[in-house]
Each structure stands twice: as C-alpha cells, then as structure tokens.
Amino acid sequence: MRTERAKLKLGWGRIAICILLLLLAGVLALFFRHVTGMLPSQQAAGRWGGDAGRFAQVTVFLPQHNGLTQGEVNGLISALWRELQQEGLEPETPAGAPIFAYSAEGVLEGVASQYRGPIDVYATGVGGNFFLFHPVQLISGVYFPPEGFNQDLVLIDERMAWQLFGAIDVAGLELLIGGRSFLISGVYRPLSDFASRAAYGEMPHMFLYYSAMVALSGWSPITTMEAVLPNPISGLAEEMLREAIESAGVEEGEFILLNNTDRYGPLALFGVLREFGQRSMYRTGLRLPYWENAARMAEDFAALALALILLLLVYPLILALRVLLDRWRRRKRRLKMARKKLEDIREKRREAEWKSAHPSQDEVQQYDVDEIIRLVRESEDNDENEKEN
C-alpha cells in the first residue's frame, strides 16, 4: 500500500514539474513573439507586399572607408531594376515609387533655431523610400517625400524639438545648420521598446536628405542600403543584392548582407547562438545604425529565449514519450490478450462444429443399443399378436 502511494506521489510530482516547465515555456514564447515583432524596421516586406513570403527585405552595411557615392548607388539600383525586368520579377509599385532606400550617418555641429542653440545633432542623410523601411512615429507634421524638389526639409525627434524650441508642435518652423536654413517637416518620437531605447542613445537625432547632408559635411559615404525584392526562391533576393554590391567594386568580406525578413526564424537564431560573443566584433571599420543595433539586441534576446524554451520542453517531452511508450506496450499486451481470447472462441466454435459433424463412438454405440432394443420389442409385440390371432 505504501509503495502504491509513493508511486502515486511521484507521478503527481512529475506532473506538477511538467506543468511548471510548460508555463515557463509559454511565458518565454510570449516574450519571443513580442521581441521578434516589435521592430517595424524589420517588417518592410510585409508592409510592401502584404505577403512577406513573396518578398524579402535585404540590407547591406558597408564600412565608412568603403562606402558608396550617390552615383554608385543610383547605378546599383538601375542594375537591380534591369535584372528584375530580365527575370520577369519586376513588382508592381504604387505610383512608381522605388523599393530601395539608402542612408549615411554622422554628427552635425552648430544646429540652432532662432530661439536656442547651437547644439550637436546625430544626423542620418536618407534617400529613396526610407520611411517605408523606418516608419517612425510622428507626433506632429509629416514625413518629407522620397524625392522632393525642396531638399531643405528635415525630420527631428522630440528631444531636439524641446532643446531648440521648448515645444514639440514645431512643424513648419526653421532650423539653421551651417548657415543654411532648413524647414521642419515633422517631429517624431523614438521607439519605446527596450532594444531601441538602448541603441538610440541620448543625443538628439534628425533625418534629412542625403544630398543636403553631403552639402553640409562635405563627404558622407553611403554605408547602408536596403531593398525589398521579389523572393520566389529562398535566397534569391540576397544573391541579387550581393551581385549588385560586388559589381560596384566592394569585395566579399568588406560588407555585411542580411535578410531582415528571415532573421528571426529558428535556423537564423541557432546561427546567432553558434556565433554568440563573436558577432559583435568588427575589424573593418563598420559602424551600424541605431536601428540595426536594436535589431541585433532583439536577435540576441530572441535566440536566448528560443534556447530556454527548448531546454524547458526537454523534460516534458521525455516524460510524454515515456507515457506514450508505456501506453503502446500496454496496447500491445491488450491486443495480444484480445487475439488469444478471439482464438479461443474460434477454437471452441470449430470443436462444436466438428462434434456435430462427427459424433463420438460412445454416442454411436448408445444409439445402436437403443435401436436394437426398440426393434426387439417391436418384433416381440408382433409375435404375440400373431399367436392371439
């Protein structure tokens, strides 16, 4: 009795452990889902094509000393368009808008308003359909268009608006940068997730046209290029961009190429775990933009969450396999017993049929004796009747 109770307690203990592990795995799964979906900068393919499986967002990062010029980027984009047309993969684009974006980064000094300043600002010079890839949250004003006639438009963050104007509703006001006047098209709020907050930093930030940034800084190499390309075959979009970058004179190993659409898949995250600790080291003078640093931080947390989920599921999985194996063995024993019973029934039925078709010797002998007695009695009765007559 005590042994049975001990076994019962052990069974309930295992069940309790499994429930606890599964609950922890569920919490981590929710965290994993949040982390992999919290950055809009990694979801341009879904926003563009609706079905992310048909398109892929791919990005290339270049070092400062090997960045591209405006002319090289335009030639690269033209080459990619020609390749898409030759392969019959040219997507339909709304209003002819390009599905490419590029950017350069640097610090602009002496940024001021008519009220306050000057301050130093971290600036990103952008081109193409940049805000399709990076839809920052506007709190006033609008985005400046991809290719506008007026190249003196800027988009500033709320920290910069407070420092230079003491307010955030400042769309339409002017900034002075290097003696040149710029018009504020809008004010945005940086993303509030933990990865973006860590990567964004404390310095005020602004976006402006790449051509304007070159005019202000003298030389700003393009170090980031992004594209949403058709991807009917896995890896095709990456290969197309790789060939275009190498045709521009950038050698293999001098740039980083990644698929943003698939970067949070299980296989990609296992690669992150395999290179954990080494993936942060660059020896080529590469400087990643803040949104990529945020994405890499989210990648690390997602990979860690995935590893913990798998570890937490090991014990419940082993226990479930043991239960299934035990049930299978019981099922085999039950089937064996059922087959034996069925065979016994069939055997008894065959014996009954055989007995009915082949009576035993005792039955035959008994039958013959009774028949003889009956015949003898009939013969005696007949004899007596004859005598009387």
C-alpha positions as CSV (number, residue, x, y, z in Angstrom):
1,M,0.0,0.0,0.0
2,R,2.8,2.4,0.9
3,T,4.6,1.5,-2.4
4,E,1.5,2.4,-4.4
5,R,1.1,5.7,-2.5
6,A,4.8,6.5,-3.1
7,K,4.3,5.8,-6.8
8,L,1.2,8.0,-6.9
9,K,3.0,10.9,-5.2
10,L,6.0,10.5,-7.6
11,G,3.6,10.6,-10.5
12,W,1.8,13.8,-9.3
13,G,5.2,15.4,-8.6
14,R,6.3,14.8,-12.2
15,I,3.0,16.2,-13.5
16,A,3.5,19.3,-11.3
17,I,7.0,19.8,-12.6
18,C,5.8,19.4,-16.2
19,I,3.1,22.0,-15.7
20,L,5.5,24.4,-14.2
21,L,8.0,24.0,-17.0
22,L,5.3,24.3,-19.7
23,L,4.0,27.5,-18.0
24,L,7.6,29.0,-18.1
25,A,8.0,27.9,-21.7
26,G,4.7,29.6,-22.5
27,V,5.8,32.9,-20.9
28,L,9.0,32.8,-22.8
29,A,7.1,32.0,-26.0
30,L,5.1,35.2,-25.5
31,F,8.3,37.1,-24.9
32,F,9.8,35.6,-28.0
33,R,6.8,36.7,-30.1
34,H,7.0,40.2,-28.7
35,V,10.7,40.6,-29.3
36,T,10.6,39.3,-32.9
37,G,7.7,41.5,-33.8
38,M,8.4,44.7,-32.0
39,L,10.7,46.4,-34.6
40,P,9.0,47.9,-37.6
41,S,12.4,48.4,-39.3
42,Q,12.4,44.6,-39.9
43,Q,9.0,44.3,-41.4
44,A,9.2,46.3,-44.6
45,A,8.5,43.2,-46.8
46,G,5.2,42.6,-45.1
47,R,4.2,46.3,-45.4
48,W,5.2,46.4,-49.0
49,G,3.9,43.1,-50.4
50,G,1.2,42.2,-47.9
51,D,2.5,38.6,-48.2
52,A,6.1,38.5,-46.8
53,G,6.6,35.1,-48.3
54,R,6.7,36.6,-51.9
55,F,9.1,39.4,-51.0
56,A,12.2,39.7,-48.8
57,Q,13.7,42.7,-47.1
58,V,17.5,42.6,-47.6
59,T,20.1,45.1,-46.2
60,V,23.8,45.7,-46.8
61,F,26.1,47.5,-44.4
62,L,29.4,49.0,-45.6
63,P,32.3,50.4,-43.7
64,Q,33.0,54.2,-43.8
65,H,36.2,53.8,-45.8
66,N,34.4,51.7,-48.4
67,G,31.0,53.5,-48.7
68,L,29.2,54.3,-51.9
69,T,28.6,57.6,-53.6
70,Q,25.2,58.8,-54.8
71,G,26.1,57.9,-58.4
72,E,27.2,54.4,-57.4
73,V,24.0,53.8,-55.6
74,N,21.9,55.1,-58.5
75,G,23.8,52.8,-60.8
76,L,23.4,49.8,-58.5
77,I,19.6,50.4,-58.3
78,S,19.4,50.7,-62.1
79,A,21.3,47.4,-62.4
80,L,18.9,45.7,-60.0
81,W,15.9,47.0,-61.8
82,R,17.3,45.7,-65.1
83,E,17.9,42.3,-63.6
84,L,14.3,42.2,-62.2
85,Q,12.9,43.0,-65.7
86,Q,15.1,40.4,-67.4
87,E,14.0,37.8,-64.9
88,G,10.3,38.8,-65.2
89,L,10.2,39.6,-61.5
90,E,9.5,43.4,-61.6
91,P,6.9,44.1,-59.0
92,E,4.1,46.5,-59.5
93,T,4.9,49.6,-57.4
94,P,2.5,52.2,-56.2
95,A,2.9,55.4,-58.2
96,G,6.2,54.3,-59.4
97,A,7.8,54.6,-56.0
98,P,11.1,52.8,-55.6
99,I,11.5,49.9,-53.2
100,F,15.1,50.9,-52.2
101,A,16.5,53.1,-49.5
102,Y,20.0,54.2,-48.6
103,S,21.5,56.3,-45.8
104,A,24.6,57.8,-44.3
105,E,25.3,58.9,-40.8
106,G,27.3,61.5,-38.9
107,V,27.3,64.3,-36.4
108,L,26.3,67.8,-37.4
109,E,27.6,70.6,-35.3
110,G,26.1,74.1,-34.6
111,V,22.4,73.3,-35.2
112,A,20.3,76.1,-33.9
113,S,16.9,77.7,-34.0
114,Q,16.0,81.4,-33.7
115,Y,15.3,80.8,-30.1
116,R,18.0,78.4,-28.8
117,G,21.2,76.7,-29.7
118,P,23.6,75.8,-31.1
119,I,23.7,72.0,-30.3
120,D,25.3,68.9,-31.8
121,V,22.9,66.5,-33.5
122,Y,23.3,63.0,-34.7
123,A,22.1,63.1,-38.3
124,T,21.0,60.5,-40.9
125,G,21.0,61.5,-44.5
126,V,18.5,59.4,-46.4
127,G,17.4,58.7,-49.9
128,G,14.9,56.5,-51.7
129,N,11.8,55.4,-49.9
130,F,13.5,55.5,-46.5
131,F,10.4,55.9,-44.4
132,L,8.8,52.8,-45.9
133,F,11.6,50.9,-44.1
134,H,11.6,53.1,-41.0
135,P,8.1,54.4,-40.2
136,V,9.0,56.4,-37.1
137,Q,6.1,57.6,-35.0
138,L,5.1,61.2,-36.0
139,I,3.7,63.4,-33.2
140,S,3.4,66.5,-35.4
141,G,3.8,67.3,-39.1
142,V,4.5,64.8,-41.9
143,Y,7.4,62.8,-43.5
144,F,9.3,64.6,-46.2
145,P,8.7,62.9,-49.6
146,P,11.2,60.4,-51.1
147,E,12.4,62.7,-53.8
148,G,11.2,66.2,-53.3
149,F,12.0,69.4,-55.2
150,N,12.8,71.2,-51.9
151,Q,15.8,69.4,-50.4
152,D,15.8,71.7,-47.3
153,L,13.3,69.6,-45.3
154,V,14.2,67.8,-42.1
155,L,12.5,65.5,-39.6
156,I,13.6,65.9,-36.0
157,D,13.0,63.9,-32.8
158,E,11.1,65.3,-29.8
159,R,14.3,65.7,-27.7
160,M,15.7,68.1,-30.4
161,A,12.4,69.9,-30.6
162,W,12.4,70.5,-26.8
163,Q,16.0,71.6,-26.8
164,L,15.7,74.1,-29.6
165,F,12.1,75.3,-29.3
166,G,10.8,74.2,-25.9
167,A,7.8,72.5,-27.7
168,I,7.0,69.6,-30.0
169,D,4.4,71.1,-32.3
170,V,7.1,72.9,-34.4
171,A,6.4,71.6,-37.9
172,G,6.9,74.5,-40.4
173,L,9.5,76.3,-38.3
174,E,13.1,76.7,-39.4
175,L,16.5,75.4,-38.3
176,L,19.9,76.9,-39.0
177,I,22.6,74.4,-39.9
178,G,26.0,75.7,-41.1
179,G,24.4,79.0,-42.0
180,R,21.8,77.3,-44.1
181,S,18.1,77.4,-43.4
182,F,16.0,74.1,-43.1
183,L,12.3,73.7,-42.8
184,I,11.0,71.2,-40.2
185,S,8.5,68.9,-41.9
186,G,7.7,66.9,-38.8
187,V,8.6,65.8,-35.3
188,Y,8.8,62.1,-34.4
189,R,9.0,60.1,-31.2
190,P,11.7,57.3,-31.0
191,L,10.5,53.7,-30.4
192,S,10.0,52.9,-26.8
193,D,10.9,49.2,-26.8
194,F,13.9,48.2,-24.7
195,A,16.2,47.5,-27.6
196,S,15.5,50.8,-29.4
197,R,15.9,52.8,-26.2
198,A,19.3,51.2,-25.6
199,A,20.5,51.7,-29.2
200,Y,19.1,55.2,-29.8
201,G,21.3,57.0,-27.2
202,E,20.8,60.4,-25.6
203,M,21.9,62.6,-28.4
204,P,19.2,64.5,-30.4
205,H,18.6,63.0,-33.8
206,M,17.3,64.2,-37.1
207,F,16.7,62.9,-40.7
208,L,17.5,65.0,-43.8
209,Y,18.0,64.4,-47.5
210,Y,21.3,62.7,-48.3
211,S,22.2,65.5,-50.8
212,A,21.7,68.1,-48.0
213,M,24.0,66.1,-45.7
214,V,26.7,65.9,-48.3
215,A,26.5,69.7,-48.8
216,L,26.8,70.3,-45.1
217,S,29.5,67.8,-44.2
218,G,31.5,67.8,-47.5
219,W,31.7,64.0,-47.8
220,S,29.3,61.4,-46.3
221,P,29.7,57.9,-47.8
222,I,26.6,55.8,-48.0
223,T,27.0,52.9,-45.6
224,T,23.5,51.4,-45.6
225,M,21.4,50.2,-48.4
226,E,18.0,48.5,-48.1
227,A,15.7,46.9,-50.6
228,V,12.5,44.9,-50.8
229,L,12.9,42.4,-53.6
230,P,10.9,39.6,-55.1
231,N,12.0,36.3,-53.5
232,P,10.2,33.4,-55.2
233,I,13.1,31.2,-54.4
234,S,14.7,31.3,-51.0
235,G,17.9,33.3,-51.0
236,L,17.3,34.9,-54.5
237,A,16.8,38.4,-53.1
238,E,20.1,38.2,-51.1
239,E,22.0,36.9,-54.1
240,M,20.8,39.6,-56.4
241,L,21.8,42.3,-53.9
242,R,25.2,40.6,-53.3
243,E,26.0,40.6,-57.0
244,A,25.0,44.2,-57.3
245,I,27.2,45.3,-54.4
246,E,30.2,43.3,-55.7
247,S,29.7,44.8,-59.2
248,A,30.1,48.2,-57.5
249,G,33.7,47.2,-56.5
250,V,33.0,46.1,-52.9
251,E,34.8,42.9,-52.2
252,E,33.5,39.9,-50.3
253,G,34.2,40.3,-46.5
254,E,34.0,44.1,-46.7
255,F,30.3,44.3,-46.2
256,I,27.5,42.6,-44.2
257,L,24.5,41.3,-46.1
258,L,21.4,40.1,-44.2
259,N,17.9,39.0,-44.8
260,N,15.7,41.0,-42.4
261,T,12.6,39.0,-43.2
262,D,14.1,35.7,-42.1
263,R,16.4,36.9,-39.4
264,Y,14.2,35.8,-36.5
265,G,13.5,32.3,-37.9
266,P,14.6,29.3,-35.8
267,L,17.5,28.4,-38.2
268,A,18.8,32.0,-38.2
269,L,18.6,32.2,-34.4
270,F,20.5,29.0,-34.0
271,G,23.2,30.7,-36.0
272,V,23.2,33.6,-33.6
273,L,23.7,31.2,-30.7
274,R,26.5,29.4,-32.5
275,E,28.3,32.8,-33.0
276,F,27.4,34.2,-29.6
277,G,30.0,36.7,-28.4
278,Q,31.9,36.9,-31.8
279,R,29.1,38.5,-33.8
280,S,29.7,41.9,-32.1
281,M,33.3,42.1,-33.2
282,Y,34.1,44.0,-36.5
283,R,37.5,44.7,-37.8
284,T,36.6,46.5,-40.9
285,G,35.6,49.9,-39.5
286,L,31.9,49.1,-39.8
287,R,29.5,51.3,-37.8
288,L,25.9,50.1,-37.7
289,P,23.0,52.5,-37.5
290,Y,21.0,52.5,-34.3
291,W,18.0,50.5,-35.8
292,E,20.3,47.7,-36.7
293,N,21.9,47.7,-33.3
294,A,18.4,47.4,-31.8
295,A,17.6,44.6,-34.2
296,R,20.7,42.7,-33.2
297,M,19.9,43.2,-29.5
298,A,16.4,41.8,-30.1
299,E,18.1,39.0,-32.0
300,D,20.2,38.0,-29.0
301,F,17.2,38.0,-26.7
302,A,15.1,36.0,-29.2
303,A,17.9,33.4,-29.6
304,L,18.3,33.2,-25.8
305,A,14.5,32.8,-25.3
306,L,14.4,30.1,-28.0
307,A,17.2,28.2,-26.4
308,L,15.5,28.4,-23.0
309,I,12.1,27.3,-24.4
310,L,13.7,24.2,-26.0
311,L,15.5,23.4,-22.7
312,L,12.3,23.7,-20.7
313,L,10.5,21.4,-23.1
314,V,13.1,18.6,-22.8
315,Y,11.8,17.1,-19.6
316,P,8.0,17.2,-20.5
317,L,8.9,15.8,-23.9
318,I,10.8,12.9,-22.4
319,L,8.0,12.2,-19.9
320,A,5.4,12.4,-22.7
321,L,7.5,9.9,-24.7
322,R,7.7,7.6,-21.8
323,V,3.9,7.7,-21.2
324,L,3.3,7.1,-24.9
325,L,5.7,4.2,-24.9
326,D,4.1,2.7,-21.8
327,R,0.7,3.0,-23.4
328,W,2.0,1.4,-26.6
329,R,3.3,-1.5,-24.6
330,R,0.0,-1.9,-22.8
331,R,-1.8,-1.7,-26.0
332,K,0.3,-4.4,-27.4
333,R,-0.4,-6.6,-24.4
334,R,-4.1,-5.9,-24.7
335,L,-4.1,-6.7,-28.3
336,K,-2.2,-9.9,-27.6
337,M,-4.8,-10.9,-25.0
338,A,-7.7,-10.0,-27.3
339,R,-6.2,-12.1,-30.1
340,K,-5.8,-15.0,-27.6
341,K,-9.4,-14.7,-26.5
342,L,-10.6,-14.5,-30.1
343,E,-8.6,-17.5,-31.0
344,D,-10.0,-19.5,-28.0
345,I,-13.6,-18.6,-29.2
346,R,-12.8,-19.7,-32.7
347,E,-11.3,-22.9,-31.5
348,K,-14.3,-23.7,-29.3
349,R,-16.6,-23.0,-32.3
350,R,-14.5,-25.3,-34.6
351,E,-14.7,-28.1,-31.9
352,A,-18.5,-27.7,-31.7
353,E,-18.9,-27.8,-35.5
354,W,-16.6,-30.9,-35.7
355,K,-18.5,-32.7,-33.0
356,S,-21.8,-32.0,-34.7
357,A,-20.5,-33.5,-37.9
358,H,-18.6,-36.4,-36.3
359,P,-20.4,-37.8,-33.2
360,S,-18.3,-39.7,-30.7
361,Q,-18.1,-43.6,-30.6
362,D,-20.0,-43.6,-27.3
363,E,-22.8,-41.7,-28.8
364,V,-22.9,-44.1,-31.8
365,Q,-22.8,-47.1,-29.6
366,Q,-25.5,-45.8,-27.4
367,Y,-27.6,-45.0,-30.5
368,D,-27.2,-48.6,-31.8
369,V,-28.2,-50.3,-28.5
370,D,-31.3,-48.3,-28.2
371,E,-32.3,-49.1,-31.7
372,I,-31.8,-52.8,-31.2
373,I,-33.9,-52.8,-28.0
374,R,-36.7,-51.0,-29.9
375,L,-36.6,-53.4,-32.8
376,V,-36.6,-56.4,-30.5
377,R,-39.6,-55.1,-28.6
378,E,-41.5,-54.4,-31.9
379,S,-40.7,-58.0,-33.0
380,E,-42.0,-59.5,-29.7
381,D,-45.1,-57.5,-29.9
382,N,-45.7,-58.7,-33.5
383,D,-45.2,-62.3,-32.5
384,E,-47.7,-62.1,-29.6
385,N,-50.3,-60.5,-31.9
386,E,-49.9,-63.4,-34.4
387,K,-50.4,-66.0,-31.7
388,E,-53.6,-64.4,-30.4
389,N,-55.0,-64.3,-33.9
